[in-house]
Amino acid sequence: MARLEPFPAIRYDTARIDPDAVIAPPYDVVSPAERAVLAARSPYNAVHVELPVPDESSGLDQYENAARLFHSWLAGGVLRGDDTAALYIYQMAFHDDRGHRRTMTGLLGALGLDLESSGEVLPHEQTIAKDRQDRLSLLQRMRVNTSPIWGLSLAKGLTSACREAQSLHVGASFRASDDAGVTHELWHVTDARQIGEITRLCAEAKVLIADGHHRYQTARAYATEVRAKNGDQPGPYDLVLAFLVELSEEELSVRTFHRVVKGVPITHLIELVTRFFRIEEAPEDLVALPATSAPGVVVLYTQDGYKLLYPLPAVYEAARDDLDSSRLTVLLDSLPAHEVSYEPGWHEATAAVREGRAEAAFFLRPVPIAKIEAVAETGRLMPPKSTYFHPKPRTGMAFRSLE
């Protein structure tokens, strides 16, 4: 099913940089304030090419500037290309929402793009046109996969195969810690037998995209664009950098994106809410909300505090799937012109309303892994930002050139 290949990664030279200072989250979860902190941490931090800004002194736009920086890092030896193609075992150690210490073990490889839409790679969320264009412009200028998509492999035994390959190496080749205390470690695997075993396992099953839908769709668009110009010739653009993890409750931790709404007068917003939901007062103890609220309930926060929203029958009928995000989309689609932002943090979403930067925040519950798989298998797509997989693989662990 899924085509996975080793590749020669471009990686930071640890003799030249502090690993903790150069890794960054993927572009779509970095706030402007966090970007500023990361950029100031090191002139070589990956955020400079993952979420670039224009260079006013040279007149380069953000995408041209990212390409210039990346190639200057290569020329200066800050980045080095591996001599041989490899698969890269990638392990993250973290604390989950209950405070338990856990590890997630997967691998970085080059995943074949399903250009014929034959079902080898299954998306589960819709994408946003503005974000697709941003990522495409970056890829066109850089011709580098700066951060991996996150794929869930349905291949049973992939975790065991990765850990076996990891155990045969003494120490990680790259190790860094992020600001949340997550440890990121990389082992590069060049043994032909180990690579063959892992790629055969992956070829037996489909891959479900967990995170990186915009990057995946961008990679497909770029491959189609290049093939249209070169007589439909295959090339490295037919694959994309991917972090693959076995689809398993033991390996994965799923959170959610909350919705923050701006630009709709609060009285009008509440009027529209009542057309789709029954509003009730929220209990004083909000520690467990929305995880323990009744099925279908969405939590609303405004300047008047928290409310529980119980969907009316019409919402269940209009929603495409039995998901909080699908039911809330019925309401959001009915609003007049407005802005919606997606915030994984409960406190951050609440602060946006409390500080007057938005009128309302809607809090959703995480989607169970079984439901994610079920929706993807049907070919349907969840609303954008329905899932937030945690922790995020870091940009800067490995880059992949398309040249």
Sequence and secondary structure as in RCSB ss.txt:
>XXXX:A:sequence
MARLEPFPAIRYDTARIDPDAVIAPPYDVVSPAERAVLAARSPYNAVHVELPVPDESSGLDQYENAARLFHSWLA
GGVLRGDDTAALYIYQMAFHDDRGHRRTMTGLLGALGLDLESSGEVLPHEQTIAKDRQDRLSLLQRMRVNTSPIW
GLSLAKGLTSACREAQSLHVGASFRASDDAGVTHELWHVTDARQIGEITRLCAEAKVLIADGHHRYQTARAYATE
VRAKNGDQPGPYDLVLAFLVELSEEELSVRTFHRVVKGVPITHLIELVTRFFRIEEAPEDLVALPATSAPGVVVL
YTQDGYKLLYPLPAVYEAARDDLDSSRLTVLLDSLPAHEVSYEPGWHEATAAVREGRAEAAFFLRPVPIAKIEAV
AETGRLMPPKSTYFHPKPRTGMAFRSLE
>XXXX:A:secstr
   EE B  EEE TTTS HHHH B  GGG  HHHHHHHHHH TT THHHHS   BTTTTB HHHHHHHHHHHHHH
TTSEEE SS BEEEEEEEEE TTS EEEEEEEEEEEE  TT  SSEE  B   HHHHHHHHHHHHHH EE S EE
EEE  TTHHHHHHHHHHTSSS SEEEE TTS EEEEEEE  HHHHHHHHHHHHTS EEEEE HHHHHHHHHHHHH
HHHHTTS   GGGEEEEEEEE  TTT  EE  EEEEESS HHHHHHHHHHHEEEEE  S  TTTTTTS TT EEE
EETTEEEEEEE HHHHHH SSSSHHHHHHHHHTTSSS EEEEES HHHHHHHHHTTS SEEEE     HHHHHHH
HHHT  B TT  EESS   BTS BEE  
